[in-house]
């Protein structure tokens, strides 16, 4: 069974940067589409970014495009989310996800099979 562990969350001021990392184990990392989602209390889990098996295709939500970037290192079984120019509305629990089905958009919660426990990101105003 695939396990995902996120790290890198914390408290930062608006305009600052954080880099989140997700380490996968228990499966063949290069075979999975990877994604980042975020969630705040009372809201549904929101798509943030996705990356294809090889890393050649990335997709970011409009709310973070131009500020965030997703990348993966298959040799290290990791996927990262670089977050720049952070805003208070970016405050959330960020989740790493893995999906095995080919050709998915990667922007829907149901497209993923495995999820990490989440890491907290708080952006102060």
C-alpha positions as a Markdown table, in Angstrom:
| # | Residue | x | y | z |
|---|---|---|---|---|
| 1 | Unk | 0.0 | 0.0 | 0.0 |
| 2 | Unk | 1.2 | 3.5 | -0.9 |
| 3 | Unk | 2.0 | 5.8 | 2.0 |
| 4 | Unk | 2.4 | 9.6 | 1.5 |
| 5 | Unk | 4.0 | 11.9 | 4.1 |
| 6 | Unk | 3.9 | 15.7 | 3.7 |
| 7 | Unk | 6.2 | 18.1 | 5.4 |
| 8 | Unk | 7.3 | 21.7 | 5.2 |
| 9 | Unk | 4.2 | 23.5 | 6.5 |
| 10 | Unk | 4.4 | 26.3 | 9.0 |
| 11 | Unk | 3.6 | 29.9 | 9.8 |
| 12 | Unk | 4.7 | 32.7 | 7.4 |
| 13 | Unk | 3.9 | 36.3 | 6.8 |
| 14 | Unk | 2.0 | 37.4 | 3.7 |
| 15 | Unk | 4.4 | 37.7 | 0.8 |
| 16 | Unk | 6.6 | 35.0 | 2.1 |
| 17 | Unk | 7.5 | 31.6 | 0.8 |
| 18 | Unk | 7.3 | 27.9 | 1.8 |
| 19 | Unk | 8.2 | 24.7 | 0.1 |
| 20 | Unk | 6.1 | 21.6 | 0.9 |
| 21 | Unk | 7.5 | 18.1 | 0.2 |
| 22 | Unk | 5.8 | 14.7 | 0.0 |
| 23 | Unk | 7.6 | 11.5 | 0.3 |
| 24 | Unk | 6.0 | 8.3 | -1.1 |
| 25 | Unk | 6.7 | 4.7 | -0.1 |
| 26 | Unk | 5.2 | 1.3 | -0.7 |
| 27 | Unk | 4.7 | 1.7 | -4.4 |
| 28 | Unk | 6.4 | 2.6 | -7.7 |
| 29 | Unk | 6.4 | 6.4 | -7.5 |
| 30 | Unk | 7.0 | 7.0 | -11.2 |
| 31 | Unk | 3.8 | 5.2 | -12.1 |
| 32 | Unk | 1.6 | 7.7 | -10.2 |
| 33 | Unk | 0.1 | 11.1 | -11.1 |
| 34 | Unk | 0.7 | 13.3 | -8.1 |
| 35 | Unk | -1.3 | 16.2 | -6.8 |
| 36 | Unk | -1.6 | 18.8 | -4.1 |
| 37 | Unk | -5.0 | 19.8 | -2.6 |
| 38 | Unk | -5.9 | 22.0 | 0.3 |
| 39 | Unk | -8.8 | 22.2 | 2.8 |
| 40 | Unk | -10.0 | 24.7 | 5.4 |
| 41 | Unk | -12.7 | 24.0 | 8.0 |
| 42 | Unk | -16.2 | 23.9 | 6.5 |
| 43 | Unk | -15.0 | 23.8 | 2.9 |
| 44 | Unk | -14.5 | 21.0 | 0.4 |
| 45 | Unk | -11.0 | 19.9 | -0.5 |
| 46 | Unk | -9.7 | 22.3 | -3.2 |
| 47 | Unk | -7.4 | 21.4 | -6.1 |
| 48 | Unk | -4.0 | 23.2 | -6.1 |
| 49 | Unk | -1.6 | 21.5 | -8.5 |
| 50 | Unk | -1.0 | 18.3 | -10.3 |
| 51 | Unk | 1.9 | 16.7 | -12.2 |
| 52 | Unk | 2.1 | 13.8 | -14.6 |
| 53 | Unk | 4.1 | 10.5 | -14.2 |
| 54 | Unk | 7.2 | 11.8 | -15.9 |
| 55 | Unk | 6.8 | 15.4 | -14.7 |
| 56 | Unk | 6.4 | 16.7 | -18.2 |
| 57 | Unk | 2.9 | 18.0 | -17.7 |
| 58 | Unk | 1.8 | 20.3 | -14.8 |
| 59 | Unk | -1.5 | 22.0 | -14.0 |
| 60 | Unk | -2.1 | 24.7 | -11.4 |
| 61 | Unk | -5.3 | 26.1 | -10.1 |
| 62 | Unk | -6.0 | 29.7 | -11.3 |
| 63 | Unk | -5.8 | 30.9 | -7.7 |
| 64 | Unk | -2.2 | 29.9 | -7.4 |
| 65 | Unk | -0.9 | 30.1 | -11.0 |
| 66 | Unk | 2.1 | 32.4 | -11.2 |
| 67 | Unk | 2.8 | 32.0 | -7.5 |
| 68 | Unk | 3.1 | 28.2 | -6.9 |
| 69 | Unk | 5.0 | 25.5 | -8.8 |
| 70 | Unk | 4.9 | 21.8 | -8.6 |
| 71 | Unk | 7.8 | 19.4 | -9.3 |
| 72 | Unk | 8.8 | 15.8 | -8.7 |
| 73 | Unk | 11.9 | 13.8 | -8.3 |
| 74 | Unk | 11.2 | 10.2 | -9.1 |
| 75 | Unk | 14.7 | 9.1 | -8.0 |
| 76 | Unk | 13.9 | 10.3 | -4.5 |
| 77 | Unk | 10.2 | 9.4 | -4.6 |
| 78 | Unk | 9.2 | 13.0 | -3.8 |
| 79 | Unk | 6.9 | 15.7 | -5.1 |
| 80 | Unk | 7.2 | 19.3 | -4.0 |
| 81 | Unk | 5.1 | 22.4 | -4.0 |
| 82 | Unk | 7.0 | 25.7 | -4.0 |
| 83 | Unk | 4.7 | 28.5 | -2.7 |
| 84 | Unk | 5.7 | 32.1 | -3.3 |
| 85 | Unk | 4.0 | 35.4 | -2.7 |
| 86 | Unk | 1.7 | 33.7 | -0.1 |
| 87 | Unk | -1.6 | 35.3 | 0.8 |
| 88 | Unk | -3.8 | 34.8 | 3.9 |
| 89 | Unk | -6.3 | 33.0 | 1.8 |
| 90 | Unk | -3.7 | 30.3 | 1.1 |
| 91 | Unk | -4.0 | 29.3 | 4.8 |
| 92 | Unk | -5.2 | 25.6 | 4.8 |
| 93 | Unk | -4.2 | 22.0 | 5.5 |
| 94 | Unk | -2.3 | 20.9 | 2.4 |
| 95 | Unk | -2.6 | 17.3 | 1.2 |
| 96 | Unk | -0.4 | 15.2 | -1.1 |
| 97 | Unk | -2.2 | 12.7 | -3.3 |
| 98 | Unk | -1.3 | 9.9 | -5.7 |
| 99 | Unk | -3.3 | 8.4 | -8.6 |
| 100 | Unk | -2.6 | 5.4 | -10.9 |
| 101 | Unk | -5.2 | 5.9 | -13.6 |
| 102 | Unk | -3.8 | 7.2 | -16.9 |
| 103 | Unk | -5.1 | 10.2 | -18.7 |
| 104 | Unk | -6.8 | 11.8 | -15.7 |
| 105 | Unk | -7.1 | 15.6 | -15.4 |
| 106 | Unk | -5.7 | 15.4 | -11.9 |
| 107 | Unk | -7.9 | 18.3 | -10.7 |
| 108 | Unk | -10.6 | 16.2 | -9.0 |
| 109 | Unk | -10.4 | 14.5 | -5.6 |
| 110 | Unk | -11.9 | 11.3 | -7.0 |
| 111 | Unk | -9.0 | 10.9 | -9.5 |
| 112 | Unk | -6.6 | 10.0 | -6.6 |
| 113 | Unk | -6.3 | 6.7 | -4.7 |
| 114 | Unk | -3.9 | 7.6 | -1.9 |
| 115 | Unk | -3.6 | 10.6 | 0.4 |
| 116 | Unk | -1.2 | 11.9 | 3.0 |
| 117 | Unk | -2.1 | 13.1 | 6.5 |
| 118 | Unk | -1.8 | 16.8 | 5.6 |
| 119 | Unk | 0.5 | 19.6 | 6.6 |
| 120 | Unk | -0.7 | 22.9 | 8.0 |
| 121 | Unk | 0.1 | 26.2 | 6.3 |
| 122 | Unk | -0.8 | 29.5 | 8.0 |
| 123 | Unk | -0.2 | 32.8 | 6.3 |
| 124 | Unk | -0.6 | 35.9 | 8.6 |
| 125 | Unk | -1.8 | 39.2 | 7.3 |
